[in-house]
């Protein structure tokens, strides 16, 4: 079985996607099927564009944040690849505002601040639905410039992403706020097209086998344990947000699939 997946020359995405590719290899190994991964070179794209490419069979599988649109048009493998870590958010703030953010204790207080976010990012809709004030942009570097110049108050990023981003930030004015975390249920899944049910079944079988024998968690911990430790979540005030875009079939009852701070 040849399994095609998208890739790009973008350094950020190459580093981020390494985990997903390792997990895809692990799942297919555990499934017992004979396979060969085949990268399809493409420029970085939105997940809505990737949905169309999957439907058009430009490749066979991609990892995306779930929502009702994706689940209606594609086949989701409903095992959260990040174990929900993508929904644990820390805040990038301007260095001068750290003291101000340290006094926030409620969502209502945070919502009075102005966040910056990507225009077409999958969780932008979650924040909008919850009444967050957002300024959006399509340009990645402009998100940091707006924070650096104090045109916005904060930039929420997941525990899985934020340390790589702050360590490569072009501005010494931007820091990770150290007292707050925002949490909502969110899941990245492997998605395949509607007529590729066999591949979905093999991936799901392999992921469940990896969960059962502990190899899924070993890969997750090898990839994110340092970021999780650095986030120090047990010592933060966690502000919980509802995700109205989360599909009803999300397996929130399977506790072994979800990261919990401890």
N, C-alpha and C positions, 0 to 999 in steps of 0.2 A: 504494500500500500504506500503510495507517495502522498505525503501530507504537506501541502503548500501553505506557507504562512508569510505575512508581509514583514519586510525589514526595510531599514533606511540607513543612510550614512550619517544621520544626526547622532552626535556623541551622546547627548542626554538620553535619547530613546534607546540607543544601543545598550547603554548601561542599565536602564530600567527594564528593558525587555529580556535581559539575560535570565532573570528569575522566571519569567513566564515560559521561556523556551526550556529551561531546566525542568520545570514542572510538567510541561507537555511531554518531554522525553521520558520523565519518570512515569507518567500515566500510561504512555504507550508501551513502555517496557513492562510495566506491571500487568497490562492487559493481555500480554502473551501474543499480540499480533505482530506480524512482520511488517516493518514500515521503514520509510526513508523520509526525513524532513527535507523540504526543498524551499529555500527562501525566495521570495518574490520582491525584487527591489522596487521601492516606491518612495516618493517624498513623504514627510510627515503629514498626517491627515487627521481630520476629525473622526470621531466614532460614527457619526451619521454617514459620513462618506464610506467608511469601512463596511457598514451594514449593506450599502448598495453594492460594494465590490464583492462581498460574500454572496449576495443574491445573484450577481452576474458571473460567479464562479472564477473570478480572477485569482482567488486562492481558496483554501478549504477551511481554515480555522483562524480565528483571531480572538484576543482577550480584550473584553470591553466591560465597562460598568453596566450592570443590568438596569433596564427600565421597561415599561410596558410595551413601548414601541419595538425595541429589539426582540423582546420575547414573543411578540405577535408575528414578526416577520422572519425570524430565524429560530433555530433550535438552541436553547440554552442548556449547558451542562451545569446544573444548579449546585455547584460546590464552590464556595467563595475562595478564590485563589489567594487573596490577601488575608483570608480569615477575618474579613471585616476591618482590617487595620486602616484601609483607605478612608473609613468613616471616623477615624480618630484624628481630630484636627488640632494643630497648634497654630499660634498666630505669629507671623512676622510683623513687627512693629518698628516704628522709628525709635531710635535709642532715647530720644528726649521724652517719649511717651510711656516708658516702662512703669514709672511710678503711678501714672494715671490708670493704666490697665490693671495694676495690682489691686486697685480699689473696687473692681467690678466683681459683683457676686451673683448677678442675675442675667438671664438672656435679654430681658428688657433693656438693661443698661448697655449691653454689647450691641444691641440692634440700633441704638442711637448713634453708634459710630459708623463711619463710612468704610466699607470693605472694597478692595479691588479684586477682580476675578476675571478669568478668561470668558469671552463672550459665548463660545460654543462648547464650553466644558460640560461634562455630564452632570456634575453636581451643582451647577449654577441654578438650575431649576429648583433644586431642593432649598437653597438659600432664599430665592425669590418667593417661593411658596410659604416660607416661614416669616416673611416680612423683614428680612435683612436689607439694609441699604447697600446697594452695589454700584460701583462704577466698573464697567467692563471694557475689555480691549481684546483685539485679535493678536496683538503683537506681544510676544513673551517679555522682551526686555522693557517694554513700556510699563508693565505691571510693577517692576522694581523701581523704575524711574519715578512713577507716581507716588510710591511710598517714600522714596529717598527725598523727594521735594516737598513732602508733607501735603500733597494734594488729596491723599486718602489716609485713613487711620491704621488699617491693618490688612494683611493678606493671609487668609487661612490656607494652610497646607497640611497634608497628611503626615503622620509620623513616618510613614514609609518613604516620603520624598524630601521632607524639610531640611534634613541635615546635609544632604548632597547639595541642595540649593543654597543654603546659607554659607556653606563652605566655599562655594564658587561665586558668591554674590559680588557684584562689582562695587558695592557701597559698604563702607564701614559704619554707616548710619543705621543699617538694618540689622536687627537682632531678633532672636527667638524669645518671645515673651515667656516668662518662667512660672506663672501662677495659674494659668487657665488652660483648659482643653474643651473643645466642642466635640460632642459625639452624636452620630446618627448611624443607623443601620444602612450599610451600602455594600454591594458585592460586585466584584469583578468575576466574570465567568469566561470560560471558553464558549464561543458561539460558532455554529456551523450553519450552512444553508438548510432549508427545509427538506431538500432531497438527499441529504447526507447523514441520514439517521444512523447508519452503521458506524460512522466515525464518532458521532456523539456517544453511542453506546460503548464503544471501545474506550474512549477517554473517561467516561463516567465509571466504567468498571475498574480501570486502572487507578483513578484517583481514590476510589473507595478502598481498593486494596492497599494503596500507599498510606491512607489514613489508618487502616487497621493494623498495619505492621510498623507504624511510627515513622516511615521514611518521609511522608509529607511534612510532618512537624519538624523533622530534622533539617529538611531543606529550608523551611520557613524560618527556623531559628538561626540557621547559618546565614541567612540573608538579612534578617531584621532584628536579631537579638541586641546588637549594639545600638541601633536606632531606638529601640524600645527602652533600653536602659538609660540612654541619654535623655529621653523624653521625661523620665521620672513621673509617670502618670499618677501613681498612688498619692503623690504629694500635691497634685493640682486640683483646683476646683473644676469639676466636670459639669458643663452646661449641656443638657440633653436636648436634642432637636428631633422632632418627628420627621420622618421621610415619607411624604405622601405619594412619592413616585415609586416607592418600593412595590414590586408586583406581589400579589397575594400568595403566590406559590414559593416565595423566598423561604428557605428552610431554617427559619429562626429558632425552631424547636429543637434542632440538632445542635446541642450546645458544644459538641466536640468540633464543630466547624468554625467557631467564632473565637477570636482573641478576646481575652479579658485581662485587664491589668491586675497584677498581684505583686 
